[in-house]
Amino acid sequence: MGLMYCDSTRSYLGYTLFAPLNWNIVYLIDNEGRLVHSWDASVKPSLSVYLLNDGSLLHSGRSLDVRDWDNNLLWSYNLHGDSFRQSHDIRMTPSGHVLAVVWKNKSVAEALASGRDPAKLDSTGLLSSCVYEVDTATSQIVWQWDAWDHLIQDYDSTKRNYGVVRDHPELIDLNYGVGDHGTESNFIHFNAVDYNPGLDQVIVSPRIYSEAWVIDHSTTTEQARGHTGGRNGRGGDLLYRWGNPETYRRANPAYHSLMFQHDVSWIPDSLPGAGHMMAFSNGGNDRRWSEVVEWAAPQDSPGFYRPDPDSTWGPREPVWTFRDTTWFYSSHIGGSQRLPNGNTLICEGRFGTFFEVTPDSQIAWKYISPVDSLGPMQQGDTLRENQNSVFRCYRYGPDYSGFQGRSLVPGDPIEIYPSGTTEPGNSLSLGQVRLTVTPCFVRSRTAVVLSLPALTDVELAVYDSRGARVATLAQGRLATGEHRFTWDATAAAAGVYFCRLHSGLDLVSTKILKLK
């Protein structure tokens, strides 16, 4: 755990922010996996954390909170009530407003009256997905959008929202659902929200529908409830949707590109792929793998989306994907971020694994969160699935405005090293035994220096992260004093290795990172 791989020639230099799902501390680390800063969120952050332009931290938990660099609480707002609750994601807009995903209760009676198939209902009713906007200056809700205002159903002609689903891709089929997901009370399940200030539009991620939806933010709340008004003249109806045309009865396997996704977003201006959309497609059902998908929505002009001649929303093919069906699969949670050098930072959420890939899908950096529900773990502990889960991670460059005037001096890694073990870059002394590896980030050869206070039998070897021995440097009796060895790592695969000394005096180990 901790830093597993770093190719400094290809990785984007910066600081990575993450909040362990089961712990209340938010961490900022450098590219070498060393702790640079942290915040105590008092309670476990509810999935989303962001570093704002002024260096303060935005996070959600029992409330929406902003904390300054020194962890002082600057603003807090409780977005939970008897019939609604904030969940998953939040975003700060340039105007200082927070957009938040909200789930709102709908009773069984409300669901039936709106045309829900009774076979897809249980006694709890349904949860509608919404977006609320809160002004941090006044702590007032200044805008709302609710999916419940934009439904269509063809199950019962005597109930509200009846119509031909295929003819209305701007509306949401109340009875859509595949397999077990067709009967979930949380029948939409927003898990992400993002804002495009240039377009004044919001994009959301309805997990159950396996799509991305774009809505008009230029509307008033009243217009957002209807079908007219706003810059696009369509009120709160969907302006664009992509990922799964089966949701509006235009089934075309070539267009089914997302599966139970998270982290739908726009790639910001000035970054490679600016204006494109991106999502972490988790997979599920017959897709037992995840992928990151980038696509460009067809537009007649910015923010005015053009469907294909058959009224299916394109594109047919994404611009870029990252997929590896042999190991990359997070069935729930995950995220992606485009970096200034064109690489993409990916969070494989359920395994707490962050990795950076190049445009040609080569891994340039990899880190495994060493934090579970009890806090930082000990290096070498066995990790179970979901034990160290992380919702998302974000990297910020050294020139990020939030770092101005801040101390970014790195400390130790977050993970705890057992007695007799040290993190990369340090030499280790126990008693009078000293083990030093220089350099500890290696592409070809590295020097290993062993100092002994007395004549003793030793075994000095290099092991990979699975515990397999890859090289023996010394075996036998060594005299008092300093002994020098060389490990030729040229043929070794990139990753984490441990140089371990077994002797009659001590058992010591130090970490080595083999770079590609």
C-alpha positions in Angstrom: 0.0 0.0 0.0 1.0 3.6 -0.3 3.0 4.6 -3.4 3.3 1.6 -5.7 4.8 3.2 -8.8 6.0 6.6 -10.1 7.4 7.4 -13.5 8.5 11.0 -12.8 9.2 11.6 -16.5 5.5 11.0 -17.5 3.5 11.6 -14.3 2.0 15.0 -13.8 3.7 16.7 -10.8 1.3 17.8 -8.1 -0.6 17.0 -4.9 -3.4 14.4 -4.7 -6.4 15.0 -2.4 -8.5 12.1 -1.1 -10.9 11.2 1.7 -11.1 7.6 2.8 -14.7 6.5 2.8 -14.4 5.0 6.3 -12.3 7.6 8.0 -12.7 11.2 9.0 -9.3 12.6 7.9 -8.9 14.2 4.4 -5.3 13.8 3.1 -3.1 15.7 0.6 -0.1 13.7 -0.6 2.8 14.4 -3.0 3.7 12.2 -6.0 6.0 10.2 -3.7 3.1 9.3 -1.5 4.2 11.5 1.4 1.7 13.4 3.5 1.8 17.2 2.8 -1.4 18.3 4.6 -4.6 16.9 6.2 -7.9 18.1 7.6 -10.0 16.5 10.4 -13.6 16.5 9.0 -14.9 15.6 12.5 -17.2 13.1 10.8 -16.6 10.8 7.8 -16.9 12.9 4.7 -19.9 11.8 2.6 -17.9 10.9 -0.5 -17.0 14.3 -2.1 -14.1 16.6 -1.1 -12.6 19.4 -3.2 -9.7 21.9 -2.6 -11.0 25.4 -3.5 -9.1 28.2 -5.1 -8.3 29.9 -1.8 -6.9 26.7 -0.2 -10.1 25.9 1.8 -11.7 22.4 1.7 -15.3 21.8 0.6 -16.8 18.5 1.8 -20.1 17.0 2.5 -21.0 14.8 5.5 -23.8 15.4 7.9 -23.7 18.9 6.5 -22.1 20.8 3.6 -18.9 22.3 5.1 -16.1 24.6 4.1 -12.9 24.5 6.2 -9.9 26.7 5.8 -6.3 25.4 5.4 -5.9 25.2 9.2 -9.1 23.2 9.6 -11.3 26.0 11.0 -14.9 25.7 10.0 -15.8 28.6 7.8 -19.3 27.6 6.6 -21.8 24.8 7.3 -25.2 24.1 6.0 -27.5 21.1 6.8 -29.2 19.9 3.6 -31.1 17.1 5.3 -34.8 17.0 6.2 -37.6 14.6 6.9 -38.3 14.0 3.2 -35.0 14.7 1.6 -31.3 14.2 2.1 -28.1 15.3 0.4 -26.0 12.4 -1.1 -22.8 11.7 -2.9 -21.7 14.8 -4.8 -21.4 18.5 -4.5 -19.7 21.2 -6.6 -18.7 24.8 -6.0 -19.7 27.3 -8.8 -17.7 30.4 -9.6 -20.4 32.5 -7.9 -19.8 30.8 -4.6 -22.8 28.6 -4.7 -22.8 24.9 -3.9 -24.6 22.5 -6.3 -25.6 19.4 -4.4 -27.2 16.0 -5.3 -30.3 15.5 -3.2 -32.6 12.5 -2.9 -36.2 13.2 -2.2 -38.8 10.8 -0.8 -42.0 10.0 -2.8 -44.7 8.0 -1.2 -46.3 4.9 -2.7 -49.4 6.9 -3.5 -47.4 9.6 -5.3 -45.6 7.0 -7.3 -48.8 5.2 -8.4 -50.5 8.5 -9.3 -47.5 9.4 -11.5 -47.8 6.1 -13.4 -45.3 3.8 -11.7 -45.8 0.1 -12.3 -47.0 -1.4 -9.0 -44.8 -4.4 -9.7 -41.8 -2.1 -9.4 -42.9 -0.7 -6.0 -42.4 -1.7 -2.4 -43.8 -0.2 0.8 -41.0 2.4 1.0 -42.1 4.3 -2.2 -39.5 5.9 -4.4 -36.6 8.4 -4.2 -36.5 11.1 -6.8 -33.1 12.6 -7.7 -32.7 16.4 -7.5 -30.1 19.2 -7.7 -30.2 21.9 -5.1 -28.1 25.1 -5.2 -27.1 26.8 -2.0 -25.7 30.3 -1.7 -22.8 30.2 0.8 -23.1 33.9 1.5 -26.8 33.7 2.6 -27.2 30.0 3.3 -30.3 30.0 1.2 -31.5 27.5 -1.4 -31.6 29.6 -4.6 -32.3 27.1 -7.3 -33.8 23.6 -7.6 -34.3 20.9 -10.2 -36.3 17.7 -9.6 -36.4 14.7 -12.0 -40.0 14.1 -10.8 -41.1 17.1 -12.8 -39.9 15.6 -16.1 -41.3 12.1 -16.2 -43.1 10.1 -18.8 -44.7 6.6 -18.7 -46.6 4.4 -21.0 -47.9 1.9 -18.4 -51.2 3.5 -17.4 -53.1 5.9 -19.6 -55.3 7.0 -16.6 -52.3 8.3 -14.6 -50.1 11.4 -14.9 -47.2 11.6 -17.3 -48.7 9.2 -19.9 -47.2 9.3 -23.3 -45.0 7.6 -25.9 -41.6 7.2 -24.3 -39.8 6.8 -27.7 -41.1 10.2 -28.9 -39.9 12.1 -25.8 -36.2 11.6 -25.2 -36.2 14.9 -23.2 -38.3 13.1 -20.5 -37.5 10.3 -18.1 -39.2 7.0 -18.3 -40.6 6.4 -14.8 -40.6 2.6 -15.3 -37.2 2.1 -16.8 -35.0 -0.4 -15.1 -33.1 -3.6 -15.9 -33.2 -6.7 -13.7 -33.0 -6.1 -10.0 -32.4 -2.4 -10.7 -35.9 -2.1 -12.1 -37.5 -2.5 -8.7 -35.1 -0.2 -6.7 -36.8 2.5 -4.7 -33.9 4.8 -5.6 -34.9 4.4 -9.2 -32.6 7.1 -10.6 -29.8 7.4 -8.1 -27.8 10.5 -8.9 -24.2 10.1 -7.8 -22.4 13.0 -9.5 -23.0 16.6 -10.5 -20.8 19.0 -12.4 -21.3 22.6 -13.7 -20.2 24.3 -16.9 -20.1 28.0 -16.3 -19.5 28.8 -20.0 -22.7 27.0 -21.0 -24.6 27.6 -17.7 -25.5 23.9 -17.7 -25.4 21.1 -15.2 -24.5 17.5 -15.9 -25.7 14.7 -13.6 -25.1 11.0 -13.4 -28.2 8.8 -13.0 -26.6 5.5 -12.1 -29.6 3.3 -12.7 -30.2 4.7 -16.2 -26.5 4.3 -17.2 -26.4 7.7 -18.8 -25.2 11.3 -18.5 -28.0 14.0 -18.5 -27.5 17.7 -19.2 -30.0 20.2 -17.9 -30.3 24.0 -18.3 -29.1 26.0 -15.3 -30.1 29.4 -16.7 -33.8 28.7 -15.8 -35.5 29.9 -12.7 -36.7 27.3 -10.2 -40.2 27.7 -11.6 -39.0 27.3 -15.2 -37.0 24.3 -14.1 -40.2 22.6 -13.1 -41.7 23.0 -16.6 -40.9 22.5 -20.2 -40.2 26.1 -21.4 -37.9 28.9 -20.5 -34.2 29.3 -20.0 -31.4 29.9 -22.6 -32.4 26.8 -24.5 -36.1 27.4 -24.2 -36.9 23.9 -22.8 -37.2 24.6 -19.1 -36.0 21.7 -17.0 -36.3 19.0 -19.7 -33.2 17.1 -20.6 -31.1 19.0 -23.1 -28.9 16.0 -23.8 -28.5 12.4 -22.7 -25.9 9.8 -23.6 -24.7 6.4 -22.7 -27.8 4.2 -23.0 -30.5 4.9 -25.6 -32.6 1.9 -24.3 -33.9 4.4 -21.6 -35.9 6.2 -24.3 -36.7 3.1 -26.4 -34.1 3.5 -29.1 -32.1 0.4 -28.3 -28.9 0.4 -30.2 -26.1 -1.7 -28.8 -23.6 0.5 -30.6 -24.6 3.5 -28.4 -24.7 1.7 -25.1 -21.5 3.1 -23.8 -22.0 3.6 -20.0 -22.9 1.1 -17.3 -23.9 2.2 -13.8 -21.4 5.1 -14.0 -20.0 7.6 -11.5 -18.3 10.9 -11.8 -19.8 12.4 -15.0 -18.2 15.7 -15.7 -17.0 18.2 -18.3 -13.2 18.4 -19.0 -12.4 22.0 -18.0 -11.2 24.7 -20.4 -7.5 24.8 -21.1 -7.0 21.1 -20.5 -6.5 18.5 -23.3 -10.0 17.5 -24.4 -11.6 20.7 -23.1 -15.4 20.7 -23.5 -15.6 17.0 -23.8 -17.5 14.9 -21.3 -16.0 12.1 -19.2 -17.3 9.4 -16.9 -16.2 6.5 -14.8 -18.3 3.6 -16.2 -18.3 1.1 -13.4 -19.7 -1.9 -15.3 -22.0 -4.6 -14.0 -24.4 -7.3 -15.3 -22.5 -8.8 -18.2 -19.7 -6.2 -18.1 -17.4 -7.3 -15.3 -15.0 -4.6 -15.9 -14.8 -0.8 -15.6 -13.6 1.9 -18.0 -13.1 5.6 -18.2 -14.9 7.1 -21.2 -14.4 10.5 -22.9 -16.8 11.7 -25.6 -17.7 14.8 -27.5 -21.4 15.7 -27.7 -22.6 16.8 -31.2 -23.6 20.4 -31.1 -25.0 23.0 -33.6 -23.5 25.7 -31.4 -22.2 25.6 -27.8 -24.8 24.2 -25.5 -27.3 23.4 -28.2 -27.1 19.6 -28.8 -27.9 17.9 -32.1 -29.4 14.4 -32.2 -28.7 11.9 -35.0 -31.2 11.6 -37.8 -32.9 8.7 -35.9 -33.3 11.0 -32.8 -30.6 9.0 -30.9 -28.2 11.2 -29.0 -24.6 10.7 -30.2 -21.8 10.2 -30.6 -21.6 6.6 -31.7 -18.0 6.3 -30.6 -16.2 7.9 -27.7 -13.1 10.0 -28.2 -11.0 8.0 -25.7 -11.3 5.1 -23.3 -9.2 3.4 -20.7 -10.1 -0.2 -20.1 -8.3 -3.3 -18.9 -10.6 -6.3 -18.4 -8.0 -8.3 -16.6 -7.9 -6.2 -13.4 -9.7 -2.9 -13.6 -13.2 -3.3 -12.1 -14.8 -1.2 -9.4 -18.5 -2.3 -9.3 -19.4 0.8 -7.3 -17.8 4.3 -6.8 -14.9 5.6 -8.8 -13.7 8.7 -10.6 -11.5 10.3 -13.3 -9.8 13.6 -13.8 -8.0 14.9 -16.9 -4.6 16.4 -16.0 -2.8 19.3 -17.7 -0.2 17.0 -19.4 -3.0 15.0 -21.1 -2.8 12.1 -18.6 -5.9 11.0 -16.7 -6.0 10.3 -13.0 -8.3 7.4 -12.1 -9.7 6.3 -8.8 -10.7 2.6 -8.6 -13.0 3.3 -5.7 -13.8 0.1 -4.0 -10.1 -0.9 -3.9 -8.9 2.6 -2.9 -6.4 2.5 -5.8 -5.4 5.7 -7.7 -3.5 5.5 -10.9 -2.5 7.9 -13.6 -2.5 6.8 -17.2 -1.1 8.4 -20.3 -3.2 9.0 -23.5 -1.9 5.7 -24.8 -3.1 3.9 -21.6 0.3 3.4 -20.0 0.4 3.7 -16.2 2.6 6.6 -15.0 1.8 6.6 -11.3 0.0 4.3 -8.8 -1.0 4.7 -5.2 -3.1 2.5 -2.8 -4.8 4.2 0.0 -3.5 2.8 3.3 -6.4 3.9 5.4 -9.4 1.9 6.7 -12.1 2.4 9.4 -9.4 2.4 12.1 -7.2 4.9 10.4 -3.7 4.5 8.8 -2.8 0.8 8.3 0.5 -0.9 8.8 2.6 -1.6 5.7 2.2 -5.3 4.8 -1.3 -5.7 6.2 -3.7 -7.6 4.0 -6.3 -5.4 2.2 -9.8 -6.7 1.7 -12.2 -5.4 -1.0 -13.9 -2.2 0.2 -11.7 -2.0 3.3 -9.9 1.1 2.0 -12.5 2.5 -0.4 -12.2 6.1 -1.7 -15.0 7.8 -3.6 -12.7 10.0 -5.8 -9.3 11.7 -5.8 -8.1 14.9 -7.4 -4.7 16.2 -8.2 -3.7 19.9 -8.0 -0.5 21.3 -9.6 2.2 23.1 -7.7 1.0 26.4 -9.2 -2.6 25.9 -8.0 -3.9 29.2 -6.4 -5.0 27.4 -3.3 -1.3 26.6 -2.5 -0.1 30.2 -2.5 1.5 31.0 0.8 1.0 27.5 2.1 3.7 25.1 3.5 3.9 22.1 1.3 6.9 20.5 3.0 6.3 16.7 2.8 6.4 14.5 5.8 6.2 10.8 6.2 4.0 8.4 4.2 0.5 7.8 5.7 1.0 4.1 6.1 2.7 2.9 9.3 5.9 1.0 8.9 6.5 -1.8 11.3 9.6 -1.8 13.5 12.4 -2.8 11.3 11.0 -1.2 8.1 11.4 2.2 6.6 9.8 4.1 3.7 11.7 4.8 0.5 14.4 7.5 0.6 15.5 6.8 4.2 18.2 4.6 5.7 17.3 2.4 8.6 19.1 1.9 11.8 18.2 -0.6 14.5 20.7 -0.8 17.3 23.9 -0.3 15.4 22.8 -2.1 12.2 22.3 0.4 9.3 20.7 -0.4 5.9 20.7 2.3 3.2 19.5 2.1 -0.4 20.5 4.9 -2.9 18.7 5.7 -5.0 15.4 4.3 -3.7 13.6 5.3 -7.0 15.5 3.2 -9.5 15.4 2.4 -13.3 18.5 0.3 -13.5 21.0 -0.1 -10.6 20.8 0.9 -7.0 23.5 0.8 -4.3 22.8 -1.1 -1.0 25.0 -0.2 1.9 25.0 -2.4 5.1 26.8 -1.4 8.3 27.3 -4.0 11.0 28.5 -3.5 14.5 29.9 -7.0 14.9 30.7 -10.2 13.0 27.4 -11.9 12.2 25.6 -14.2 9.7 23.4 -12.3 7.3 21.0 -12.9 4.4 20.4 -9.7 2.4 17.8 -10.1 -0.4 15.3 -8.2 -2.5 11.6 -9.2 -2.6 8.7 -8.1 -4.7 5.4 -6.9 -3.2 4.0 -10.4 -3.2 6.9 -11.6 -1.0 8.7 -13.5 -3.8 12.5 -13.2 -3.7 13.9 -11.6 -6.9 17.6 -11.2 -5.9 20.0 -12.3 -3.3 22.7 -9.8 -2.5 24.5 -11.4 0.4 24.4 -14.7 2.2 26.8 -15.9 4.8 29.1 -14.4 7.5 30.1 -10.7 7.3 32.6 -8.9 9.3 32.2 -5.7 11.3 32.0 -2.5 9.3 30.4 -1.3 6.0 29.5 -3.6 3.1 28.4 -2.4 -0.3 26.2 -4.3 -2.8 24.5 -3.5 -6.1 21.0 -4.6 -7.1 20.6 -4.6 -10.9 16.9 -3.9 -11.4 17.1 -3.4 -15.2 15.1 -6.6 -15.9 12.7 -6.2 -13.0 9.1 -5.2 -13.6 8.0 -1.7 -12.4 6.6 -1.7 -8.9 7.4 -1.9 -5.2 10.2 -4.0 -3.8 11.7 -4.5 -0.4 15.3 -4.9 0.5 15.4 -7.1 3.6 18.2 -8.0 6.0 18.0 -11.1 8.2 20.9 -11.3 10.6 21.8 -12.6 14.0 21.4 -9.0 15.2 18.3 -7.7 13.6 15.6 -8.1 11.0 15.3 -4.8 8.9 13.7 -3.8 5.6 13.5 -0.8 3.3 11.3 0.0 0.4 12.5 0.4 -3.2 10.4 1.7 -6.1 11.3 0.4 -9.6 10.4 2.9 -12.2 9.5 2.0 -15.8 
